[in-house]
Amino acid sequence: MSISKRALAEAIGTFWLVFGGCGSAVISAGFPQVGIGLLGVSFAFGLTVLTMAYAIGHVSGCHLNPAVTVGLTVSGRFPAREVIWYLVAQVVGAVIGAGVLYLIASGKGDFDLRAGFASNGYGDHSPGGYSMVAALLAEAVLTFVFLMVILGSTDARAPQGFAPIAIGLCLTLIHLISIPVTNTSVNPARSTGPALFVGGWAIGQLWLFWVAPIAGAVIAGLVYPIITKAHSKD
């Protein structure tokens, strides 16, 4: 399949991740007495990946995340020459998703971008007041685990057809752990979309949500093949 079609699939999938996941946080999390809360937002992010994995996994691989694309490339699962196509498509999809969410959310009289618009942050902008170091460590470690689950569940030796479930549930668990720390990124595109609308501090802190997830993904991309080779000799 052509790279343009695969990139379009990535843009659509990343749109859904940002619109669905961040939308649940912005619109539904604290809805007057019956909000879905942290648990609901965590499942919303997991469900966006799970549903899109079945919808476009056979088209583009359903990365939806620059860190995933980089991690798969480092592990030898994705061609380096196509990385830029995927990264651009993912960021564009994320920005469009955040834009559509903004148009809907701003239709409410008391909407205020200063509330954060589901942006990721640390220090004063961390939901739980966690430091930059804590945020950096959390994002790197959780992205490392996320990539290990992706690489393992999509391995040719793994049970077939269940990878989207494992990946979606892993992302849900990641959000359950780290929403209080950073609002959970593990995805530079997901962070970029809302940050462009919030501006100011969100743009200023965006670097961490590119550096930490990609670092974690690169380490996973190096570690998983080592585990695979060791296993194949047993």
Residue, then its C-alpha position, 0 to 999 in steps of 0.5 A: m500500500s502506498i505511503s500516502k494512504r498509510a500516512l492518511a490512515e495514521a492521521i485519521g487514527t491520531f485524530w481519533l486518539v486525541f479527539g476521543g482521549c482528550g475529549s473525554a478529559v475536557i468534556s466528560a471527566g468532571f461533568p457535574q455529578v456524573g463525570i467519568g473521572l480518572l478511570g473513565v479517561s484512562f479507558a477512553f484513551g485505551l479504547t481509542v487505540l484498541t478500536m483504531a488498531y482493528a480499523i487501520g492496523h492492517v493499513s498502517g500498523c496503527h502507530l498513532n504516536p511518534a514514539v511508537t514509530v521511532g521505537l519500531t524503527v530502532s527495533g528493525r520493524f519499520p523502515a527509517r525512510e518512512v518515519i518522517w511521513y508517519l511523524v508528520a501525519q500523526v502531528v497533523g492528525a493530533v492538531i486537527g483532533a484538538g481543533v475539532l475538540y476546541l470548537i465543540a468544547s468552546g461552545k459551552g459558556d464557561f469554557d476556559l483554555r486556562a483549565g489546561f485543555a488536557s495538556n501535559g505538564y509538570g511542576d505547577h502544571s502537573p495535576g498532582g504537582y509533580s516535579m520535572v524530574a518525576a515527569l521525565l522519569a514517568e514518561a520515559v519508563l511508561t513509554f518503554v513499557f508501552l513499546m515492550v508490550i507493542l513489540g511483544s504482542t505484535d511478535a510473529r510468535a505471539p497469539q494472533g489477533f489479540a495485540p490491539i487488546a493488550i496494547g489498548l489495556c496497557l495504555t489504559l493502565i499507563h493512564l491510571i498510573s500517570i494522569p496525576v503526574t503529567n496528565t499522561s502523554v507517552n505520545p508526542a503528537r497527543s501532547t502537541g495538539p492541545a499544547l498549540f491551543v493552550g500556548g504559553w506554558a504548554i508550549g514551553q513544557l512540550w519539549l519534555f513530552w517529546v524527549a522522554p517518550i522517544a527516549g523510552a521508546v528507543i531503549a525499548g527498541l534496543v532491548y526487545p531484540i536482545i530479549t528475542k535473540a536470547h530466547s531464540k537460543d534457548 
